Amino acid sequence: MMQTLQEILSRLCSLDRDVLAIAWLSLRVSFTAVGIGLVLGIPLGACVAVARFPGRGAVVGLLNAFMGLPPVLVGLALYLVLSRSGPLGPLGLLFTPGAMIAAQATLATPLVAALTQQVVADARVHLGEQLRSLGLSAPRQAGAMIYDVRFSLVTAALAAFGRAISEIGAVLVVGGNIDGYTRTMTTAISLETQKGDLSLALALGLVLIGLVLVVNVAVALLRRHAARVYG
């Protein structure tokens, strides 16, 4: 145990090249996927919250259900779509970081949409009548509500980041866990644990926890500052 702890500290203190490369790829993939999830999920959730149409309850139910999409099934579906015989096979995305981004974005988008729908729906209880009295269309109401609850939506972004950065099933299926190319922290932790390299696995685990904490603290501080400055 002491030897393992010494190896972990050595890897972290020396800024081990493998650890840095894996951590950088994980952050790049996850931040990109979360960005896509926010761009798609926030407008979708806000529009569902303010619009009134037949089957709206079913749509809300689907969004909530899709928050728990099994990652392995998402990975399998994307594998079939991106494989050489699939409809997007000619793009050559399978076993690339692009496929991993697509997998994480697929998981993050419904999570963001469902949380946005709930936040906007709650806020609309107080502002809905005022917006309707202005004669705004549903899309413009959605835009106004997004701006009004923008600081609350930070929670959705953090939830999406937490799901993306900790994902293993889908990215393993579509990424292939290729050393130096598609190996993320979660897939590397799984592989190195199976190989018996506990020092590298634990070092990556500590880096993963540290990055999540740093991102959450940074976002919380920025949110507090923005709320104080812009109200």
C-alpha positions as CSV (number, residue, x, y, z in Angstrom):
1,M,0.0,0.0,0.0
2,M,2.8,2.4,0.9
3,Q,4.5,1.7,-2.4
4,T,1.3,2.4,-4.3
5,L,0.8,5.7,-2.5
6,Q,4.4,6.7,-3.3
7,E,3.9,5.9,-7.0
8,I,0.6,7.9,-7.0
9,L,2.4,10.9,-5.5
10,S,5.3,10.5,-7.9
11,R,2.9,10.5,-10.9
12,L,1.0,13.5,-9.6
13,C,4.0,15.6,-8.5
14,S,6.0,14.9,-11.7
15,L,3.0,15.7,-13.9
16,D,3.1,12.3,-15.5
17,R,2.7,12.7,-19.3
18,D,0.2,9.9,-19.6
19,V,-2.0,11.3,-16.8
20,L,-1.9,14.8,-18.4
21,A,-2.7,13.5,-21.9
22,I,-5.7,11.4,-20.7
23,A,-7.0,14.3,-18.5
24,W,-6.7,16.8,-21.3
25,L,-8.6,14.5,-23.7
26,S,-11.3,13.9,-21.1
27,L,-11.8,17.6,-20.5
28,R,-11.8,18.5,-24.2
29,V,-14.4,15.8,-25.1
30,S,-16.6,16.6,-22.1
31,F,-16.6,20.4,-22.4
32,T,-17.4,20.1,-26.1
33,A,-20.2,17.6,-25.4
34,V,-21.7,19.8,-22.6
35,G,-21.5,22.8,-24.9
36,I,-23.5,21.0,-27.5
37,G,-25.9,19.8,-24.9
38,L,-26.5,23.3,-23.6
39,V,-27.0,24.7,-27.2
40,L,-29.6,22.1,-28.0
41,G,-31.1,21.3,-24.6
42,I,-31.7,24.8,-23.1
43,P,-33.9,26.1,-26.0
44,L,-35.7,22.7,-26.2
45,G,-36.5,22.6,-22.5
46,A,-37.6,26.3,-22.5
47,C,-39.9,25.9,-25.5
48,V,-41.5,22.8,-24.0
49,A,-42.0,24.7,-20.7
50,V,-43.8,27.7,-22.3
51,A,-45.6,26.2,-25.3
52,R,-49.0,24.6,-25.1
53,F,-49.7,21.8,-27.6
54,P,-51.3,18.3,-27.6
55,G,-49.1,15.7,-26.1
56,R,-47.0,18.1,-24.1
57,G,-47.3,16.0,-21.0
58,A,-45.9,13.0,-23.0
59,V,-43.0,15.1,-24.2
60,V,-42.2,16.2,-20.7
61,G,-42.3,12.6,-19.5
62,L,-40.0,11.6,-22.3
63,L,-37.5,14.3,-21.4
64,N,-37.5,13.1,-17.8
65,A,-37.2,9.5,-18.9
66,F,-34.3,10.3,-21.2
67,M,-32.4,11.7,-18.2
68,G,-31.7,8.1,-17.3
69,L,-30.7,6.8,-20.8
70,P,-28.5,3.8,-20.3
71,P,-25.0,4.8,-21.6
72,V,-24.2,1.4,-23.1
73,L,-27.4,1.5,-25.2
74,V,-26.5,5.0,-26.4
75,G,-23.1,3.8,-27.3
76,L,-24.5,0.7,-29.2
77,A,-27.0,2.9,-31.1
78,L,-24.2,5.3,-32.1
79,Y,-22.0,2.4,-33.0
80,L,-24.6,1.1,-35.5
81,V,-25.0,4.6,-37.0
82,L,-21.3,5.3,-37.3
83,S,-20.1,1.9,-38.3
84,R,-18.9,1.4,-41.8
85,S,-22.2,-0.1,-42.9
86,G,-24.2,2.5,-41.0
87,P,-25.8,5.7,-42.5
88,L,-22.9,7.9,-41.2
89,G,-20.2,5.3,-41.8
90,P,-18.5,7.3,-44.7
91,L,-17.7,10.1,-42.2
92,G,-15.2,7.8,-40.5
93,L,-16.1,9.0,-37.0
94,L,-16.2,5.6,-35.2
95,F,-13.3,5.2,-32.7
96,T,-12.4,8.9,-32.8
97,P,-12.9,11.7,-30.2
98,G,-15.7,12.9,-32.4
99,A,-17.7,9.8,-31.7
100,M,-17.1,10.1,-28.0
101,I,-18.3,13.7,-28.1
102,A,-21.5,12.6,-29.9
103,A,-22.1,9.9,-27.3
104,Q,-21.6,12.3,-24.3
105,A,-23.7,15.0,-26.1
106,T,-26.5,12.5,-26.6
107,L,-26.5,11.8,-22.9
108,A,-26.2,15.4,-21.8
109,T,-28.8,17.0,-24.0
110,P,-31.9,15.4,-22.5
111,L,-30.6,16.0,-19.0
112,V,-30.1,19.7,-19.8
113,A,-33.5,19.9,-21.5
114,A,-35.4,18.3,-18.7
115,L,-33.8,20.4,-16.0
116,T,-34.3,23.6,-18.1
117,Q,-38.0,22.7,-18.6
118,Q,-38.5,22.4,-14.8
119,V,-36.6,25.6,-14.0
120,V,-38.5,27.6,-16.7
121,A,-41.8,26.1,-15.8
122,D,-41.3,27.1,-12.1
123,A,-40.3,30.6,-13.0
124,R,-43.2,30.9,-15.5
125,V,-45.7,30.6,-12.7
126,H,-44.7,34.2,-11.6
127,L,-43.9,35.7,-15.0
128,G,-46.2,33.8,-17.4
129,E,-49.1,36.2,-17.3
130,Q,-46.8,39.2,-17.8
131,L,-45.2,37.7,-20.8
132,R,-48.5,36.7,-22.4
133,S,-49.9,40.2,-21.8
134,L,-47.0,41.5,-24.0
135,G,-48.2,39.4,-26.8
136,L,-45.0,37.5,-27.2
137,S,-44.9,34.3,-29.2
138,A,-43.8,31.0,-27.6
139,P,-40.2,31.2,-28.9
140,R,-39.8,34.8,-27.7
141,Q,-41.3,33.9,-24.3
142,A,-38.8,31.0,-24.1
143,G,-35.9,33.4,-24.9
144,A,-37.1,35.8,-22.2
145,M,-37.4,33.1,-19.6
146,I,-34.0,31.7,-20.4
147,Y,-32.5,35.1,-19.8
148,D,-34.5,35.5,-16.6
149,V,-33.4,32.1,-15.1
150,R,-29.9,32.1,-16.7
151,F,-28.1,31.8,-13.3
152,S,-30.3,28.9,-12.3
153,L,-29.4,27.1,-15.5
154,V,-25.8,26.8,-14.2
155,T,-27.0,23.8,-12.3
156,A,-28.1,22.1,-15.5
157,A,-24.7,22.8,-17.0
158,L,-22.9,21.3,-14.0
159,A,-25.1,18.2,-14.0
160,A,-24.4,17.7,-17.7
161,F,-20.7,18.1,-17.0
162,G,-20.8,15.6,-14.2
163,R,-22.5,13.0,-16.3
164,A,-20.2,13.6,-19.3
165,I,-16.9,13.5,-17.5
166,S,-17.8,10.4,-15.5
167,E,-19.2,8.5,-18.5
168,I,-17.6,5.2,-19.4
169,G,-20.1,2.8,-21.2
170,A,-20.9,4.8,-24.3
171,V,-17.4,6.3,-24.9
172,L,-15.9,2.8,-24.5
173,V,-18.2,1.4,-27.2
174,V,-17.7,4.2,-29.8
175,G,-14.2,5.3,-28.8
176,G,-12.5,2.0,-28.4
177,N,-10.2,3.1,-25.6
178,I,-7.2,3.6,-28.0
179,D,-4.0,4.5,-26.2
180,G,-3.0,8.1,-26.9
181,Y,-6.1,8.8,-29.0
182,T,-9.5,7.9,-27.4
183,R,-8.5,6.9,-23.9
184,T,-10.3,9.0,-21.2
185,M,-9.9,9.0,-17.5
186,T,-12.8,6.7,-16.8
187,T,-11.9,4.2,-19.5
188,A,-8.2,4.3,-18.4
189,I,-9.2,3.8,-14.8
190,S,-11.1,0.7,-15.8
191,L,-8.4,-0.7,-18.0
192,E,-5.5,0.0,-15.6
193,T,-7.4,-1.5,-12.7
194,Q,-7.9,-4.7,-14.7
195,K,-4.2,-4.7,-15.6
196,G,-3.2,-4.3,-12.0
197,D,-1.6,-0.8,-12.4
198,L,-3.4,0.6,-9.3
199,S,-1.1,3.6,-9.0
200,L,-2.1,4.9,-12.4
201,A,-5.7,4.1,-11.9
202,L,-5.8,5.9,-8.5
203,A,-3.8,8.8,-9.8
204,L,-6.4,9.3,-12.6
205,G,-9.2,8.9,-10.1
206,L,-7.7,11.7,-7.9
207,V,-7.3,13.9,-11.0
208,L,-10.9,13.2,-12.0
209,I,-12.2,14.1,-8.6
210,G,-10.0,17.2,-8.5
211,L,-11.1,18.4,-11.9
212,V,-14.8,18.0,-11.0
213,L,-14.3,20.0,-7.8
214,V,-12.3,22.7,-9.5
215,V,-14.9,23.1,-12.2
216,N,-17.8,23.2,-9.7
217,V,-16.0,25.8,-7.5
218,A,-15.0,27.9,-10.4
219,V,-18.5,28.0,-11.8
220,A,-20.0,28.7,-8.4
221,L,-17.7,31.7,-7.9
222,L,-18.4,33.0,-11.5
223,R,-22.1,32.6,-10.9
224,R,-21.9,34.5,-7.6
225,H,-19.9,37.3,-9.2
226,A,-22.2,37.5,-12.2
227,A,-25.3,37.6,-10.0
228,R,-23.8,40.4,-7.9
229,V,-22.8,42.4,-10.9
230,Y,-25.8,41.9,-13.2
231,G,-28.5,41.1,-10.7
